[in-house]
Amino acid sequence: MRITINNQIYQFDENTTLENAIHSLQMEETKGIALALNEEIIPRSQWKETVLNNEDKIIVIGAVAGG
Protein backbone atom coordinates (compact mmCIF):
# COMPACT_ATOMS: atom_id res chain seq x y z
CA MET A 1 0.00 0.00 0.00
CA ARG A 2 1.10 3.57 -0.67
CA ILE A 3 1.69 5.89 2.27
CA THR A 4 2.91 9.47 1.98
CA ILE A 5 5.30 10.62 4.69
CA ASN A 6 6.35 14.27 4.55
CA ASN A 7 5.44 14.44 0.85
CA GLN A 8 7.41 11.30 -0.11
CA ILE A 9 5.64 8.11 -1.16
CA TYR A 10 6.59 4.82 0.51
CA GLN A 11 5.33 1.28 0.02
CA PHE A 12 4.27 -0.73 3.07
CA ASP A 13 2.63 -4.09 3.67
CA GLU A 14 -1.00 -4.23 4.71
CA ASN A 15 -1.62 -3.98 8.47
CA THR A 16 1.45 -1.78 9.00
CA THR A 17 1.13 0.35 12.11
CA LEU A 18 2.10 3.97 12.46
CA GLU A 19 4.95 2.94 14.77
CA ASN A 20 6.30 0.39 12.26
CA ALA A 21 6.17 2.92 9.44
CA ILE A 22 8.16 5.49 11.42
CA HIS A 23 10.75 2.92 12.53
CA SER A 24 11.20 1.80 8.93
CA LEU A 25 12.47 5.31 8.15
CA GLN A 26 15.41 4.51 10.46
CA MET A 27 14.84 7.57 12.58
CA GLU A 28 17.40 7.43 15.39
CA GLU A 29 15.32 9.42 17.84
CA THR A 30 11.55 9.74 18.05
CA LYS A 31 11.47 11.85 21.20
CA GLY A 32 10.48 15.41 20.49
CA ILE A 33 8.37 14.57 17.44
CA ALA A 34 4.65 14.37 16.87
CA LEU A 35 2.87 12.49 14.10
CA ALA A 36 -0.14 13.72 12.19
CA LEU A 37 -2.10 11.08 10.30
CA ASN A 38 -4.40 12.60 7.69
CA GLU A 39 -4.06 15.99 9.43
CA GLU A 40 -4.92 14.64 12.91
CA ILE A 41 -2.29 14.40 15.65
CA ILE A 42 -2.00 10.83 16.95
CA PRO A 43 -0.88 10.50 20.59
CA ARG A 44 2.36 8.52 20.99
CA SER A 45 0.45 6.00 23.13
CA GLN A 46 -1.60 5.07 20.02
CA TRP A 47 1.22 4.71 17.47
CA LYS A 48 1.57 0.98 18.12
CA GLU A 49 -2.13 0.25 17.59
CA THR A 50 -2.91 2.67 14.74
CA VAL A 51 -3.10 0.62 11.52
CA LEU A 52 -2.45 2.51 8.30
CA ASN A 53 -4.64 2.41 5.20
CA ASN A 54 -3.70 2.82 1.55
CA GLU A 55 -3.15 6.48 0.58
CA ASP A 56 -2.80 7.69 4.21
CA LYS A 57 -0.69 10.79 4.72
CA ILE A 58 1.70 11.14 7.66
CA ILE A 59 3.45 14.34 8.66
CA VAL A 60 6.39 14.14 11.08
CA ILE A 61 6.50 17.29 13.19
CA GLY A 62 9.67 18.12 15.10
CA ALA A 63 9.73 20.23 18.24
CA VAL A 64 11.61 23.51 17.91
CA ALA A 65 13.04 25.41 20.86
CA GLY A 66 12.90 29.15 20.83
CA GLY A 67 11.00 32.07 22.06
Buried (B, 14 or more C-beta within 10 A) or exposed (E): BEBEBEEEEBEBEEEBBBBBBBEEEEEEEBEEEBBEBEEEEBEBEEBEEBEBEEEBBBBBEEEEEEE
